[in-house]
Amino acid sequence: MLPSGVFFLLILGSMVDTKTLSEKGSLLYPYGPHQGDATNPKHDDGTSEAIILSVPFTFYGKTYKTAFVNNNGVISFNEPVRQYTPDPFPLADGSPFVTPYWADVDNVLGGDIFYRQTTDPALLKDISQDITQYFPQSPFTATWALVATWDHVAYYGSTSEKGNTFQAVLTTDSKMFYIIFNYGDIQWTTGAASDGDAETGLGGIPAHAGFNSGDDTNFYNIPGSQTDAIINITTTSNVKVPGRWVFRVDDFQVTGVDPPQPSNNCWL
């Protein structure tokens, strides 16, 4: 058994490592236990507990009070999503959800999923400045955010050390509602149960990124979704910041899009 002091240092070291990941010039906003984040259980196809939103969130004209941060790269409203192989939008069942990177994550094999609701003034200031820069016609002062981060998560059936790091931020000023996708490091696209290669995490049915409104009509697929090109999402953007996608989602708006192009030079 380790002395209590050593155990404390190990915990502290882990916290510092997570903080460093979110501050080394990364697009990701700060995350991890030191930020007060909750952590999803280590469970394949798992999900967070129901998150009662302290500020109801309007998505495609409908307002939701409950959300789930699902291990497989999905934030859903009202009900959890455990499906691991992505389907193209719109979905036949009309489920409303947000997919920064819907694929077969296995946090038992590696990585963590963090989330928190926040009214931290420093973070909200950064979010407000970013969104106002991208949407200057609509000045924005955030009053709340839900920050969900997938930190170096592995894929199901992995025989490698590959991990993906990405983040989704839901935010509002109580009038306008935005979602930010941040992509830090994307090393794989597909789990083995989705016909991906266990060693490379590629092939099969690749990851999907976008939005499904739940009405079978309104949806958005980020270019490259469910193709091999999705691995290059760290190099694409709709706001001229590689690796970042930003959308107004109450009255859904998409700014200019840089579609990903398959390239043997940048695939992993």
C-alpha positions as CSV (number, residue, x, y, z in Angstrom):
1,M,0.0,0.0,0.0
2,L,1.3,3.5,-0.9
3,P,1.8,6.0,1.9
4,S,-1.0,8.5,2.0
5,G,1.3,11.4,1.0
6,V,2.4,9.5,-2.1
7,F,-1.2,8.8,-3.0
8,F,-2.0,12.5,-2.7
9,L,0.9,13.4,-5.0
10,L,-0.2,10.9,-7.6
11,I,-3.7,12.4,-7.6
12,L,-2.2,15.9,-7.8
13,G,0.0,14.9,-10.7
14,S,-3.0,13.5,-12.6
15,M,-4.9,16.8,-12.1
16,V,-1.9,18.9,-13.2
17,D,-1.6,16.7,-16.4
18,T,-5.2,17.3,-17.3
19,K,-4.8,21.0,-16.8
20,T,-1.7,21.1,-18.9
21,L,-3.6,19.3,-21.8
22,S,-6.2,22.1,-21.9
23,E,-3.8,25.0,-21.7
24,K,-0.9,24.2,-24.0
25,G,-2.1,26.3,-26.9
26,S,-5.1,24.1,-27.3
27,L,-8.4,25.1,-28.7
28,L,-10.1,23.3,-25.9
29,Y,-11.4,25.3,-23.0
30,P,-10.1,24.2,-19.6
31,Y,-11.5,20.9,-18.3
32,G,-10.9,18.2,-15.8
33,P,-11.3,17.5,-12.1
34,H,-9.5,20.7,-11.2
35,Q,-12.3,22.6,-12.9
36,G,-14.9,20.8,-10.9
37,D,-15.9,18.5,-13.8
38,A,-17.9,15.3,-13.2
39,T,-16.4,12.2,-14.8
40,N,-18.4,9.5,-16.7
41,P,-18.2,6.0,-15.4
42,K,-15.8,3.6,-17.0
43,H,-18.3,1.6,-19.0
44,D,-18.5,0.7,-22.7
45,D,-21.4,2.5,-24.3
46,G,-22.0,4.3,-21.0
47,T,-23.5,7.7,-20.3
48,S,-23.6,10.4,-17.7
49,E,-26.4,10.6,-15.2
50,A,-29.3,12.9,-16.3
51,I,-28.0,16.5,-16.3
52,I,-30.7,18.9,-15.2
53,L,-29.8,22.1,-17.1
54,S,-29.7,25.1,-14.8
55,V,-30.4,27.2,-17.9
56,P,-32.8,25.4,-20.4
57,F,-31.2,25.1,-23.8
58,T,-33.0,25.9,-27.1
59,F,-32.0,23.7,-30.0
60,Y,-33.7,24.0,-33.4
61,G,-36.6,26.0,-31.9
62,K,-37.3,23.5,-29.0
63,T,-36.3,24.0,-25.4
64,Y,-34.8,21.2,-23.4
65,K,-34.2,21.0,-19.6
66,T,-32.3,17.6,-19.4
67,A,-29.2,16.5,-21.2
68,F,-26.9,13.5,-21.2
69,V,-23.2,13.3,-22.1
70,N,-22.8,9.9,-23.7
71,N,-19.5,8.1,-23.9
72,N,-19.8,7.5,-27.7
73,G,-19.3,11.2,-28.6
74,V,-22.9,12.4,-28.3
75,I,-24.8,15.0,-26.2
76,S,-28.4,14.1,-26.2
77,F,-31.6,15.7,-24.9
78,N,-34.2,14.0,-22.8
79,E,-32.8,10.4,-23.3
80,P,-29.3,8.9,-23.3
81,V,-27.9,7.4,-26.5
82,R,-25.9,4.2,-26.2
83,Q,-25.7,3.4,-30.0
84,Y,-22.0,3.0,-31.0
85,T,-22.2,2.9,-34.8
86,P,-23.3,6.2,-36.2
87,D,-26.3,6.6,-38.5
88,P,-26.6,9.4,-41.1
89,F,-28.9,12.3,-40.2
90,P,-31.8,12.9,-40.1
91,L,-32.6,9.9,-37.9
92,A,-35.8,8.0,-38.4
93,D,-36.6,8.0,-34.7
94,G,-36.4,11.8,-34.5
95,S,-34.0,11.9,-31.5
96,P,-32.6,15.4,-30.8
97,F,-28.9,15.3,-30.2
98,V,-25.5,16.9,-30.9
99,T,-22.6,14.8,-32.1
100,P,-19.1,16.3,-31.9
101,Y,-17.7,12.9,-32.8
102,W,-20.1,10.0,-32.8
103,A,-18.1,6.7,-32.8
104,D,-17.5,3.7,-30.7
105,V,-15.6,5.1,-27.7
106,D,-14.4,2.7,-25.0
107,N,-13.2,4.6,-21.9
108,V,-12.5,1.3,-20.2
109,L,-9.6,0.8,-22.5
110,G,-8.4,4.4,-22.2
111,G,-9.3,8.0,-21.6
112,D,-12.0,10.0,-19.7
113,I,-15.2,11.9,-20.4
114,F,-15.6,15.1,-18.3
115,Y,-18.5,17.6,-18.1
116,R,-19.7,20.5,-16.1
117,Q,-22.2,23.3,-16.1
118,T,-20.5,26.6,-15.4
119,T,-21.0,30.3,-14.9
120,D,-17.3,31.0,-14.3
121,P,-16.7,34.6,-15.4
122,A,-13.3,34.0,-16.9
123,L,-14.4,31.1,-19.1
124,L,-17.6,32.9,-20.1
125,K,-15.6,35.9,-21.1
126,D,-13.4,33.7,-23.4
127,I,-16.4,32.0,-24.9
128,S,-18.2,35.4,-25.4
129,Q,-15.1,36.9,-27.2
130,D,-14.8,33.9,-29.4
131,I,-18.4,33.8,-30.5
132,T,-18.6,37.6,-31.0
133,Q,-15.5,37.3,-33.2
134,Y,-17.1,34.7,-35.4
135,F,-20.6,36.3,-35.4
136,P,-19.9,40.0,-35.2
137,Q,-23.4,40.9,-36.4
138,S,-24.8,39.5,-33.1
139,P,-22.7,40.6,-30.1
140,F,-22.8,37.9,-27.5
141,T,-22.2,37.8,-23.7
142,A,-22.5,34.2,-22.4
143,T,-24.2,33.7,-19.0
144,W,-23.9,29.9,-18.9
145,A,-22.2,27.0,-20.5
146,L,-22.1,23.2,-20.5
147,V,-18.6,21.9,-21.3
148,A,-18.2,18.3,-22.2
149,T,-14.7,16.9,-23.0
150,W,-13.5,13.5,-24.3
151,D,-9.9,13.3,-23.2
152,H,-7.7,10.8,-25.1
153,V,-10.5,8.3,-25.4
154,A,-9.8,4.9,-26.9
155,Y,-12.0,3.0,-29.4
156,Y,-13.7,-0.3,-28.9
157,G,-11.6,-3.3,-29.6
158,S,-8.4,-1.2,-29.8
159,T,-5.0,-3.0,-29.8
160,S,-3.2,0.4,-30.0
161,E,-2.5,3.4,-27.8
162,K,-4.5,5.8,-30.0
163,G,-6.8,8.2,-28.4
164,N,-9.1,11.1,-29.5
165,T,-9.5,14.4,-27.6
166,F,-12.4,16.7,-28.5
167,Q,-14.9,19.0,-26.8
168,A,-18.4,20.3,-27.2
169,V,-19.6,23.5,-25.5
170,L,-23.3,24.5,-25.3
171,T,-23.7,28.2,-24.3
172,T,-26.3,31.0,-24.2
173,D,-27.0,34.5,-23.2
174,S,-30.6,33.5,-22.6
175,K,-31.5,34.9,-26.0
176,M,-29.1,33.2,-28.5
177,F,-27.9,29.6,-28.2
178,Y,-24.6,28.4,-29.6
179,I,-22.6,25.2,-29.8
180,I,-18.8,25.0,-30.2
181,F,-17.0,21.9,-31.3
182,N,-13.2,21.8,-30.5
183,Y,-11.0,19.1,-31.9
184,G,-7.6,18.7,-30.1
185,D,-6.3,15.4,-31.4
186,I,-8.1,12.9,-33.6
187,Q,-6.2,9.6,-34.2
188,W,-9.0,7.1,-35.0
189,T,-12.4,7.0,-36.7
190,T,-13.9,3.6,-36.1
191,G,-14.3,1.0,-33.4
192,A,-13.9,-2.7,-34.2
193,A,-17.6,-3.4,-33.8
194,S,-18.3,-0.9,-36.6
195,D,-15.9,-2.9,-38.8
196,G,-12.9,-0.8,-38.0
197,D,-9.4,-2.2,-37.9
198,A,-8.4,-3.0,-34.3
199,E,-4.8,-1.9,-34.8
200,T,-5.4,1.4,-36.7
201,G,-8.9,2.4,-35.7
202,L,-9.7,3.2,-39.3
203,G,-12.0,1.8,-42.0
204,G,-15.5,0.4,-41.5
205,I,-18.2,3.0,-40.7
206,P,-16.3,6.1,-39.6
207,A,-17.4,8.8,-37.1
208,H,-20.2,11.3,-37.6
209,A,-20.2,14.9,-36.6
210,G,-23.2,17.2,-36.7
211,F,-26.7,17.9,-35.4
212,N,-30.0,16.1,-35.5
213,S,-33.1,18.3,-34.6
214,G,-35.5,15.5,-33.8
215,D,-38.1,16.5,-36.4
216,D,-36.7,14.4,-39.3
217,T,-36.3,17.5,-41.3
218,N,-33.7,19.9,-39.8
219,F,-30.2,18.5,-39.5
220,Y,-26.6,19.3,-40.3
221,N,-23.7,16.9,-41.2
222,I,-20.2,18.3,-40.9
223,P,-18.4,17.6,-44.2
224,G,-16.5,14.4,-44.1
225,S,-18.8,12.7,-41.6
226,Q,-19.0,8.9,-42.0
227,T,-16.1,9.0,-44.5
228,D,-12.4,8.4,-44.0
229,A,-11.9,12.2,-44.3
230,I,-13.4,12.8,-40.8
231,I,-10.0,12.1,-39.3
232,N,-8.9,15.4,-40.8
233,I,-11.5,17.4,-38.8
234,T,-8.7,19.0,-36.8
235,T,-7.7,20.8,-40.0
236,T,-11.2,22.0,-41.0
237,S,-13.5,24.8,-39.7
238,N,-16.4,27.0,-40.5
239,V,-14.9,30.0,-38.6
240,K,-11.4,30.0,-40.1
241,V,-9.9,28.4,-37.0
242,P,-8.7,24.9,-37.9
243,G,-10.2,22.3,-35.5
244,R,-13.1,24.5,-34.4
245,W,-16.7,24.6,-35.6
246,V,-19.3,27.0,-34.2
247,F,-23.0,27.1,-34.8
248,R,-26.0,29.2,-33.6
249,V,-28.5,26.5,-32.9
250,D,-31.7,28.1,-31.7
251,D,-32.3,29.5,-35.1
252,F,-29.8,27.2,-36.8
253,Q,-27.1,29.1,-38.8
254,V,-24.0,27.8,-40.5
255,T,-21.2,30.2,-41.6
256,G,-18.6,29.4,-44.3
257,V,-17.5,25.8,-44.5
258,D,-14.1,24.3,-45.3
259,P,-14.8,20.7,-46.4
260,P,-12.1,18.2,-45.5
261,Q,-10.2,16.6,-48.4
262,P,-8.7,13.1,-48.2
263,S,-5.0,13.3,-48.3
264,N,-2.4,10.6,-47.9
265,N,-0.1,13.2,-46.3
266,C,-2.3,13.9,-43.3
267,W,-4.1,10.7,-42.5
268,L,-2.9,8.8,-39.5
